[in-house]
């Protein structure tokens, strides 16, 4: 049997999120770990980059 592993990748720094097997949602797993995920196919950010973007947007 072959299993596919998926993960979110940060669009700012390239960090990789948690591994998700075929039956799991990589977006859901990443969100649980603090990632900012755009499920509509936009940009995804790791917790560090999401925090940087949040502080720069409010400045």
Biopython code that builds the backbone (N, CA, C, O; Angstrom):
import numpy as np
from Bio.PDB.StructureBuilder import StructureBuilder

atoms = [
    (1, "UNK", "N", (0.848, -1.170, 0.000)),
    (1, "UNK", "CA", (0.000, 0.000, 0.000)),
    (1, "UNK", "C", (0.896, 1.236, 0.000)),
    (1, "UNK", "O", (1.945, 1.264, 0.643)),
    (2, "UNK", "N", (0.461, 2.244, -0.728)),
    (2, "UNK", "CA", (1.185, 3.507, -0.798)),
    (2, "UNK", "C", (0.342, 4.566, -0.114)),
    (2, "UNK", "O", (-0.844, 4.711, -0.410)),
    (3, "UNK", "N", (0.958, 5.315, 0.811)),
    (3, "UNK", "CA", (0.276, 6.411, 1.480)),
    (3, "UNK", "C", (0.911, 7.718, 1.045)),
    (3, "UNK", "O", (2.125, 7.815, 0.868)),
    (4, "UNK", "N", (0.072, 8.707, 0.879)),
    (4, "UNK", "CA", (0.543, 10.032, 0.526)),
    (4, "UNK", "C", (0.599, 10.884, 1.787)),
    (4, "UNK", "O", (-0.347, 10.894, 2.574)),
    (5, "UNK", "N", (1.688, 11.588, 1.980)),
    (5, "UNK", "CA", (1.822, 12.504, 3.106)),
    (5, "UNK", "C", (1.768, 13.922, 2.567)),
    (5, "UNK", "O", (2.469, 14.263, 1.614)),
    (6, "UNK", "N", (0.924, 14.749, 3.188)),
    (6, "UNK", "CA", (0.783, 16.139, 2.797)),
    (6, "UNK", "C", (1.141, 17.017, 3.987)),
    (6, "UNK", "O", (1.063, 16.578, 5.134)),
    (7, "UNK", "N", (1.533, 18.254, 3.717)),
    (7, "UNK", "CA", (1.794, 19.213, 4.781)),
    (7, "UNK", "C", (1.678, 20.621, 4.230)),
    (7, "UNK", "O", (1.856, 20.844, 3.033)),
    (8, "UNK", "N", (1.384, 21.562, 5.098)),
    (8, "UNK", "CA", (1.367, 22.970, 4.719)),
    (8, "UNK", "C", (2.806, 23.469, 4.714)),
    (8, "UNK", "O", (3.641, 23.014, 5.496)),
    (9, "UNK", "N", (3.077, 24.406, 3.822)),
    (9, "UNK", "CA", (4.390, 25.038, 3.748)),
    (9, "UNK", "C", (4.182, 26.541, 3.855)),
    (9, "UNK", "O", (3.335, 27.110, 3.165)),
    (10, "UNK", "N", (4.958, 27.181, 4.723)),
    (10, "UNK", "CA", (4.836, 28.619, 4.941)),
    (10, "UNK", "C", (5.240, 29.364, 3.671)),
    (10, "UNK", "O", (6.309, 29.121, 3.112)),
    (11, "UNK", "N", (4.376, 30.272, 3.221)),
    (11, "UNK", "CA", (4.648, 31.040, 2.008)),
    (11, "UNK", "C", (5.693, 32.132, 2.233)),
    (11, "UNK", "O", (6.208, 32.699, 1.270)),
    (12, "UNK", "N", (6.010, 32.432, 3.489)),
    (12, "UNK", "CA", (7.000, 33.466, 3.771)),
    (12, "UNK", "C", (8.403, 32.888, 3.970)),
    (12, "UNK", "O", (9.369, 33.396, 3.399)),
    (13, "UNK", "N", (8.520, 31.825, 4.779)),
    (13, "UNK", "CA", (9.856, 31.326, 5.126)),
    (13, "UNK", "C", (10.133, 29.896, 4.662)),
    (13, "UNK", "O", (11.276, 29.442, 4.715)),
    (14, "UNK", "N", (9.097, 29.181, 4.208)),
    (14, "UNK", "CA", (9.294, 27.819, 3.730)),
    (14, "UNK", "C", (9.240, 26.746, 4.806)),
    (14, "UNK", "O", (9.489, 25.574, 4.523)),
    (15, "UNK", "N", (8.915, 27.133, 6.047)),
    (15, "UNK", "CA", (8.791, 26.141, 7.120)),
    (15, "UNK", "C", (7.705, 25.133, 6.763)),
    (15, "UNK", "O", (6.723, 25.467, 6.100)),
    (16, "UNK", "N", (7.898, 23.893, 7.213)),
    (16, "UNK", "CA", (6.925, 22.843, 6.907)),
    (16, "UNK", "C", (6.091, 22.513, 8.130)),
    (16, "UNK", "O", (6.604, 22.404, 9.243)),
    (17, "UNK", "N", (4.797, 22.357, 7.904)),
    (17, "UNK", "CA", (3.870, 22.019, 8.972)),
    (17, "UNK", "C", (3.886, 20.531, 9.270)),
    (17, "UNK", "O", (4.706, 19.789, 8.730)),
    (18, "UNK", "N", (2.982, 20.103, 10.129)),
    (18, "UNK", "CA", (2.916, 18.690, 10.513)),
    (18, "UNK", "C", (2.511, 17.799, 9.337)),
    (18, "UNK", "O", (1.789, 18.224, 8.436)),
    (19, "UNK", "N", (2.988, 16.570, 9.368)),
    (19, "UNK", "CA", (2.649, 15.603, 8.317)),
    (19, "UNK", "C", (1.212, 15.137, 8.477)),
    (19, "UNK", "O", (0.772, 14.808, 9.579)),
    (20, "UNK", "N", (0.488, 15.111, 7.368)),
    (20, "UNK", "CA", (-0.891, 14.633, 7.361)),
    (20, "UNK", "C", (-0.982, 13.456, 6.399)),
    (20, "UNK", "O", (-0.565, 13.559, 5.246)),
    (21, "UNK", "N", (-1.520, 12.354, 6.865)),
    (21, "UNK", "CA", (-1.735, 11.196, 6.010)),
    (21, "UNK", "C", (-2.950, 11.453, 5.122)),
    (21, "UNK", "O", (-3.645, 12.456, 5.287)),
    (22, "UNK", "N", (-3.200, 10.558, 4.197)),
    (22, "UNK", "CA", (-4.291, 10.732, 3.228)),
    (22, "UNK", "C", (-5.629, 11.046, 3.877)),
    (22, "UNK", "O", (-6.396, 11.855, 3.354)),
    (23, "UNK", "N", (-5.918, 10.421, 5.004)),
    (23, "UNK", "CA", (-7.217, 10.592, 5.642)),
    (23, "UNK", "C", (-7.281, 11.837, 6.522)),
    (23, "UNK", "O", (-8.335, 12.127, 7.088)),
    (24, "UNK", "N", (-6.179, 12.582, 6.651)),
    (24, "UNK", "CA", (-6.137, 13.759, 7.503)),
    (24, "UNK", "C", (-6.060, 15.040, 6.668)),
    (24, "UNK", "O", (-5.628, 15.016, 5.515)),
    (25, "UNK", "N", (-6.474, 16.128, 7.249)),
    (25, "UNK", "CA", (-6.410, 17.426, 6.579)),
    (25, "UNK", "C", (-5.145, 18.162, 7.030)),
    (25, "UNK", "O", (-5.006, 18.464, 8.215)),
    (26, "UNK", "N", (-4.223, 18.454, 6.109)),
    (26, "UNK", "CA", (-3.019, 19.179, 6.503)),
    (26, "UNK", "C", (-3.343, 20.582, 7.033)),
    (26, "UNK", "O", (-2.646, 21.095, 7.908)),
    (27, "UNK", "N", (-4.390, 21.188, 6.502)),
    (27, "UNK", "CA", (-4.792, 22.506, 6.966)),
    (27, "UNK", "C", (-5.264, 22.463, 8.412)),
    (27, "UNK", "O", (-4.896, 23.314, 9.221)),
    (28, "UNK", "N", (-6.071, 21.475, 8.728)),
    (28, "UNK", "CA", (-6.600, 21.350, 10.088)),
    (28, "UNK", "C", (-5.482, 21.075, 11.096)),
    (28, "UNK", "O", (-5.465, 21.653, 12.182)),
    (29, "UNK", "N", (-4.553, 20.194, 10.732)),
    (29, "UNK", "CA", (-3.436, 19.907, 11.628)),
    (29, "UNK", "C", (-2.566, 21.141, 11.840)),
    (29, "UNK", "O", (-2.128, 21.405, 12.960)),
    (30, "UNK", "N", (-2.314, 21.895, 10.778)),
    (30, "UNK", "CA", (-1.491, 23.099, 10.880)),
    (30, "UNK", "C", (-2.184, 24.153, 11.754)),
    (30, "UNK", "O", (-1.534, 24.805, 12.571)),
    (31, "UNK", "N", (-3.480, 24.315, 11.583)),
    (31, "UNK", "CA", (-4.215, 25.287, 12.403)),
    (31, "UNK", "C", (-4.124, 24.943, 13.883)),
    (31, "UNK", "O", (-4.026, 25.839, 14.721)),
    (32, "UNK", "N", (-4.156, 23.671, 14.211)),
    (32, "UNK", "CA", (-4.035, 23.244, 15.601)),
    (32, "UNK", "C", (-2.682, 23.625, 16.195)),
    (32, "UNK", "O", (-2.550, 23.778, 17.410)),
    (33, "UNK", "N", (-1.681, 23.778, 15.334)),
    (33, "UNK", "CA", (-0.344, 24.151, 15.791)),
    (33, "UNK", "C", (-0.076, 25.647, 15.642)),
    (33, "UNK", "O", (1.068, 26.086, 15.764)),
    (34, "UNK", "N", (-1.121, 26.433, 15.378)),
    (34, "UNK", "CA", (-0.984, 27.879, 15.353)),
    (34, "UNK", "C", (-0.731, 28.507, 14.000)),
    (34, "UNK", "O", (-0.437, 29.700, 13.922)),
    (35, "UNK", "N", (-0.839, 27.734, 12.933)),
    (35, "UNK", "CA", (-0.626, 28.269, 11.586)),
    (35, "UNK", "C", (-1.824, 29.116, 11.163)),
    (35, "UNK", "O", (-2.954, 28.872, 11.587)),
    (36, "UNK", "N", (-1.560, 30.118, 10.318)),
    (36, "UNK", "CA", (-2.620, 30.904, 9.686)),
    (36, "UNK", "C", (-2.812, 30.311, 8.293)),
    (36, "UNK", "O", (-1.965, 30.477, 7.416)),
    (37, "UNK", "N", (-3.928, 29.624, 8.102)),
    (37, "UNK", "CA", (-4.164, 28.882, 6.863)),
    (37, "UNK", "C", (-5.335, 29.489, 6.113)),
    (37, "UNK", "O", (-6.397, 29.729, 6.687)),
    (38, "UNK", "N", (-5.133, 29.734, 4.823)),
    (38, "UNK", "CA", (-6.203, 30.218, 3.951)),
    (38, "UNK", "C", (-6.707, 29.024, 3.147)),
    (38, "UNK", "O", (-6.056, 28.598, 2.194)),
    (39, "UNK", "N", (-7.845, 28.491, 3.521)),
    (39, "UNK", "CA", (-8.380, 27.284, 2.887)),
    (39, "UNK", "C", (-8.862, 27.519, 1.462)),
    (39, "UNK", "O", (-9.137, 26.562, 0.739)),
    (40, "UNK", "N", (-8.969, 28.766, 1.052)),
    (40, "UNK", "CA", (-9.416, 29.076, -0.307)),
    (40, "UNK", "C", (-8.264, 29.039, -1.303)),
    (40, "UNK", "O", (-8.427, 29.421, -2.462)),
    (41, "UNK", "N", (-7.107, 28.582, -0.854)),
    (41, "UNK", "CA", (-5.971, 28.465, -1.759)),
    (41, "UNK", "C", (-5.033, 29.655, -1.727)),
    (41, "UNK", "O", (-4.159, 29.798, -2.582)),
    (42, "UNK", "N", (-5.224, 30.509, -0.728)),
    (42, "UNK", "CA", (-4.348, 31.669, -0.583)),
    (42, "UNK", "C", (-3.047, 31.286, 0.098)),
    (42, "UNK", "O", (-2.561, 30.164, -0.045)),
    (43, "UNK", "N", (-2.498, 32.221, 0.830)),
    (43, "UNK", "CA", (-1.205, 32.002, 1.468)),
    (43, "UNK", "C", (-1.366, 31.382, 2.849)),
    (43, "UNK", "O", (-2.332, 31.659, 3.561)),
    (44, "UNK", "N", (-0.404, 30.540, 3.217)),
    (44, "UNK", "CA", (-0.350, 29.904, 4.525)),
    (44, "UNK", "C", (0.912, 30.380, 5.235)),
    (44, "UNK", "O", (1.970, 30.511, 4.619)),
    (45, "UNK", "N", (0.788, 30.640, 6.555)),
    (45, "UNK", "CA", (1.919, 31.150, 7.322)),
    (45, "UNK", "C", (2.121, 30.345, 8.607)),
    (45, "UNK", "O", (1.163, 30.019, 9.308)),
    (46, "UNK", "N", (3.385, 30.032, 8.901)),
    (46, "UNK", "CA", (3.730, 29.351, 10.147)),
    (46, "UNK", "C", (3.426, 30.308, 11.301)),
    (46, "UNK", "O", (3.216, 31.498, 11.064)),
    (47, "UNK", "N", (3.398, 29.824, 12.533)),
    (47, "UNK", "CA", (3.072, 30.705, 13.662)),
    (47, "UNK", "C", (3.982, 31.931, 13.768)),
    (47, "UNK", "O", (3.498, 33.025, 14.060)),
    (48, "UNK", "N", (5.268, 31.774, 13.540)),
    (48, "UNK", "CA", (6.200, 32.907, 13.650)),
    (48, "UNK", "C", (5.910, 33.967, 12.599)),
    (48, "UNK", "O", (5.851, 35.154, 12.919)),
    (49, "UNK", "N", (5.729, 33.555, 11.347)),
    (49, "UNK", "CA", (5.462, 34.495, 10.264)),
    (49, "UNK", "C", (4.057, 35.108, 10.403)),
    (49, "UNK", "O", (3.855, 36.274, 10.063)),
    (50, "UNK", "N", (3.107, 34.336, 10.892)),
    (50, "UNK", "CA", (1.752, 34.857, 11.110)),
    (50, "UNK", "C", (1.799, 35.961, 12.157)),
    (50, "UNK", "O", (1.133, 36.984, 12.002)),
    (51, "UNK", "N", (2.579, 35.769, 13.227)),
    (51, "UNK", "CA", (2.707, 36.789, 14.268)),
    (51, "UNK", "C", (3.378, 38.047, 13.718)),
    (51, "UNK", "O", (2.967, 39.160, 14.045)),
    (52, "UNK", "N", (4.418, 37.876, 12.876)),
    (52, "UNK", "CA", (5.094, 39.026, 12.265)),
    (52, "UNK", "C", (4.129, 39.813, 11.398)),
    (52, "UNK", "O", (4.101, 41.043, 11.448)),
    (53, "UNK", "N", (3.331, 39.102, 10.597)),
    (53, "UNK", "CA", (2.373, 39.777, 9.706)),
    (53, "UNK", "C", (1.306, 40.493, 10.505)),
    (53, "UNK", "O", (0.859, 41.575, 10.124)),
    (54, "UNK", "N", (0.895, 39.895, 11.610)),
    (54, "UNK", "CA", (-0.157, 40.504, 12.444)),
    (54, "UNK", "C", (0.361, 41.798, 13.073)),
    (54, "UNK", "O", (-0.356, 42.798, 13.104)),
    (55, "UNK", "N", (1.588, 41.787, 13.568)),
    (55, "UNK", "CA", (2.133, 42.993, 14.196)),
    (55, "UNK", "C", (2.429, 44.082, 13.166)),
    (55, "UNK", "O", (2.257, 45.266, 13.455)),
    (56, "UNK", "N", (2.869, 43.698, 11.977)),
    (56, "UNK", "CA", (3.153, 44.701, 10.946)),
    (56, "UNK", "C", (1.859, 45.278, 10.357)),
    (56, "UNK", "O", (1.842, 46.425, 9.909)),
    (57, "UNK", "N", (0.790, 44.498, 10.357)),
    (57, "UNK", "CA", (-0.493, 44.981, 9.836)),
    (57, "UNK", "C", (-1.143, 45.961, 10.814)),
    (57, "UNK", "O", (-1.853, 46.875, 10.395)),
    (58, "UNK", "N", (-0.904, 45.777, 12.110)),
    (58, "UNK", "CA", (-1.518, 46.661, 13.111)),
    (58, "UNK", "C", (-0.666, 47.881, 13.383)),
    (58, "UNK", "O", (-1.095, 48.771, 14.118)),
    (59, "UNK", "N", (0.530, 47.955, 12.815)),
    (59, "UNK", "CA", (1.418, 49.110, 13.059)),
    (59, "UNK", "C", (1.116, 50.249, 12.130)),
    (59, "UNK", "O", (1.766, 51.292, 12.200)),
]
sb = StructureBuilder()
sb.init_structure("model")
sb.init_model(0)
sb.init_chain("A")
sb.init_seg("    ")
for serial, (resi, resn, name, xyz) in enumerate(atoms, 1):
    if name == "N":
        sb.init_residue(resn, " ", resi, " ")
    sb.init_atom(name, np.array(xyz, "f"), 0.0, 1.0, " ", f" {name:<3s}", serial, name[0])
structure = sb.get_structure()
